[in-house]
Protein backbone atom coordinates (compact mmCIF):
# COMPACT_ATOMS: atom_id res chain seq x y z
CA UNK A 1 0.00 0.00 0.00
CA UNK A 2 1.27 3.48 -0.87
CA UNK A 3 1.77 5.59 2.29
CA UNK A 4 -0.59 8.47 3.09
CA UNK A 5 0.12 12.03 2.09
CA UNK A 6 2.67 14.02 4.08
CA UNK A 7 0.88 15.96 6.83
CA UNK A 8 2.23 19.29 5.52
CA UNK A 9 0.22 18.76 2.33
CA UNK A 10 -3.14 18.37 4.10
CA UNK A 11 -3.59 22.08 4.84
CA UNK A 12 -4.43 23.19 1.27
CA UNK A 13 -7.32 20.67 1.20
CA UNK A 14 -8.59 21.92 4.57
CA UNK A 15 -8.11 25.61 3.82
CA UNK A 16 -9.98 25.30 0.54
CA UNK A 17 -12.83 23.18 1.97
CA UNK A 18 -13.44 25.60 4.83
CA UNK A 19 -13.22 28.81 2.77
CA UNK A 20 -15.35 27.57 -0.17
CA UNK A 21 -18.02 26.11 2.15
CA UNK A 22 -18.26 29.39 4.01
CA UNK A 23 -18.41 31.53 0.87
CA UNK A 24 -20.98 29.30 -0.90
CA UNK A 25 -23.20 28.22 2.02
CA UNK A 26 -22.31 30.62 4.89
CA UNK A 27 -21.50 27.54 7.01
CA UNK A 28 -18.41 27.97 9.19
CA UNK A 29 -16.67 24.62 9.51
CA UNK A 30 -14.02 23.61 12.01
CA UNK A 31 -11.52 20.79 11.70
CA UNK A 32 -11.90 17.59 13.70
CA UNK A 33 -9.18 15.08 14.52
CA UNK A 34 -7.64 13.42 11.43
CA UNK A 35 -7.53 9.62 11.38
CA UNK A 36 -6.65 6.76 9.05
CA UNK A 37 -9.69 5.40 7.27
CA UNK A 38 -10.96 2.21 5.69
CA UNK A 39 -13.47 4.03 3.44
CA UNK A 40 -16.58 2.42 4.97
CA UNK A 41 -19.88 4.30 4.93
CA UNK A 42 -22.58 2.45 6.86
CA UNK A 43 -25.29 5.13 6.94
CA UNK A 44 -27.07 6.61 3.91
CA UNK A 45 -24.22 8.66 2.45
CA UNK A 46 -23.62 10.96 -0.51
CA UNK A 47 -19.95 10.70 -1.49
CA UNK A 48 -18.22 12.66 -4.25
CA UNK A 49 -14.91 11.37 -5.57
CA UNK A 50 -12.47 13.54 -7.53
CA UNK A 51 -9.21 12.30 -8.97
CA UNK A 52 -5.95 14.17 -8.48
CA UNK A 53 -3.33 14.04 -11.23
CA UNK A 54 -0.01 15.76 -11.82
CA UNK A 55 2.71 16.04 -9.17
CA UNK A 56 0.28 14.45 -6.70
CA UNK A 57 -1.85 11.46 -7.54
CA UNK A 58 -4.87 9.81 -5.99
CA UNK A 59 -8.42 10.56 -4.95
CA UNK A 60 -10.24 12.98 -2.68
CA UNK A 61 -13.70 12.11 -1.41
CA UNK A 62 -16.18 14.46 0.17
CA UNK A 63 -18.67 12.31 2.06
CA UNK A 64 -21.75 13.48 3.90
CA UNK A 65 -24.74 11.87 5.51
CA UNK A 66 -27.86 12.16 3.39
CA UNK A 67 -29.46 14.85 5.58
CA UNK A 68 -26.27 16.93 5.56
CA UNK A 69 -26.04 16.63 1.77
CA UNK A 70 -29.65 17.84 1.42
CA UNK A 71 -28.93 20.70 3.84
CA UNK A 72 -25.84 21.80 1.89
CA UNK A 73 -27.70 21.60 -1.44
CA UNK A 74 -30.55 23.67 0.04
CA UNK A 75 -28.10 26.34 1.23
CA UNK A 76 -26.48 26.40 -2.23
CA UNK A 77 -29.92 26.92 -3.78
CA UNK A 78 -30.66 29.94 -1.56
CA UNK A 79 -32.77 28.04 0.96
CA UNK A 80 -34.99 26.15 -1.48
CA UNK A 81 -36.12 23.01 0.38
CA UNK A 82 -34.34 19.86 -0.77
CA UNK A 83 -36.25 16.74 0.18
CA UNK A 84 -34.33 14.33 -2.05
CA UNK A 85 -30.99 14.26 -3.79
CA UNK A 86 -32.31 14.63 -7.32
CA UNK A 87 -30.44 15.72 -10.44
CA UNK A 88 -30.44 19.43 -9.50
CA UNK A 89 -29.24 18.98 -5.91
CA UNK A 90 -26.64 16.41 -7.00
CA UNK A 91 -25.37 18.84 -9.63
CA UNK A 92 -25.03 21.54 -6.96
CA UNK A 93 -23.06 19.21 -4.65
CA UNK A 94 -20.81 18.05 -7.48
CA UNK A 95 -20.14 21.68 -8.41
CA UNK A 96 -19.25 22.42 -4.78
CA UNK A 97 -16.66 19.62 -4.93
CA UNK A 98 -15.25 21.08 -8.17
CA UNK A 99 -14.96 24.50 -6.52
CA UNK A 100 -13.22 23.08 -3.45
CA UNK A 101 -10.76 20.99 -5.42
CA UNK A 102 -10.15 23.69 -8.05
CA UNK A 103 -9.26 26.08 -5.23
CA UNK A 104 -7.05 23.38 -3.68
CA UNK A 105 -5.17 23.06 -7.01
CA UNK A 106 -4.66 26.84 -7.02
CA UNK A 107 -3.28 26.79 -3.46
CA UNK A 108 -0.89 23.97 -4.38
CA UNK A 109 0.28 25.93 -7.44
CA UNK A 110 1.36 28.79 -5.15
CA UNK A 111 3.50 26.20 -3.34
CA UNK A 112 5.09 25.11 -6.62
CA UNK A 113 3.12 21.84 -6.80
CA UNK A 114 1.08 21.46 -9.98
CA UNK A 115 -2.00 19.27 -9.86
CA UNK A 116 -5.20 18.94 -11.82
CA UNK A 117 -8.50 17.29 -10.96
CA UNK A 118 -10.81 14.91 -12.75
CA UNK A 119 -14.58 15.43 -13.01
CA UNK A 120 -16.55 14.36 -9.94
CA UNK A 121 -18.14 10.96 -9.56
CA UNK A 122 -20.90 10.73 -6.95
CA UNK A 123 -22.27 7.66 -5.20
CA UNK A 124 -25.30 7.59 -2.93
CA UNK A 125 -26.23 4.67 -0.75
CA UNK A 126 -25.83 2.68 2.46
CA UNK A 127 -23.12 0.23 3.44
CA UNK A 128 -20.69 1.56 0.86
CA UNK A 129 -17.12 0.28 0.94
CA UNK A 130 -14.46 1.79 -1.31
CA UNK A 131 -11.08 0.15 -1.97
CA UNK A 132 -7.75 1.79 -2.79
CA UNK A 133 -4.03 1.05 -2.89
CA UNK A 134 -3.24 4.43 -1.30
CA UNK A 135 -3.47 4.90 2.46
CA UNK A 136 -6.31 7.30 3.25
CA UNK A 137 -6.75 9.98 5.87
CA UNK A 138 -10.18 11.17 6.99
CA UNK A 139 -10.52 14.69 8.34
CA UNK A 140 -13.95 15.40 9.81
CA UNK A 141 -15.19 18.90 9.03
CA UNK A 142 -17.48 19.93 11.87
CA UNK A 143 -20.48 22.24 12.02
CA UNK A 144 -21.84 23.06 15.45
CA UNK A 145 -19.63 20.33 16.92
CA UNK A 146 -20.95 17.51 14.69
CA UNK A 147 -19.39 16.02 11.58
CA UNK A 148 -20.94 17.76 8.60
CA UNK A 149 -18.57 16.55 5.88
CA UNK A 150 -15.92 13.85 5.90
CA UNK A 151 -12.90 14.90 3.85
CA UNK A 152 -11.07 11.76 2.72
CA UNK A 153 -7.62 12.44 1.32
CA UNK A 154 -6.12 9.50 -0.50
CA UNK A 155 -3.23 11.17 -2.34
CA UNK A 156 0.53 10.79 -2.56
CA UNK A 157 3.21 13.14 -3.92
CA UNK A 158 4.94 11.90 -7.03
CA UNK A 159 8.73 12.10 -6.60
Secondary structure, 3 states (H helix, E strand, C coil): CECCCCHHHCHHHHHHHHHHHHHHHCCCCEECCCEEECCEECCCEEEEEEEEEECEEEEEEEEEEHHHHHHHHHHHCCCCCCCCCCHHHHHHHHHHHHHHHHHHHHHHHHCCCCEEECCCEEEEECCEECCCCECEEEEEEEECCEEEEEEEEEEEECC
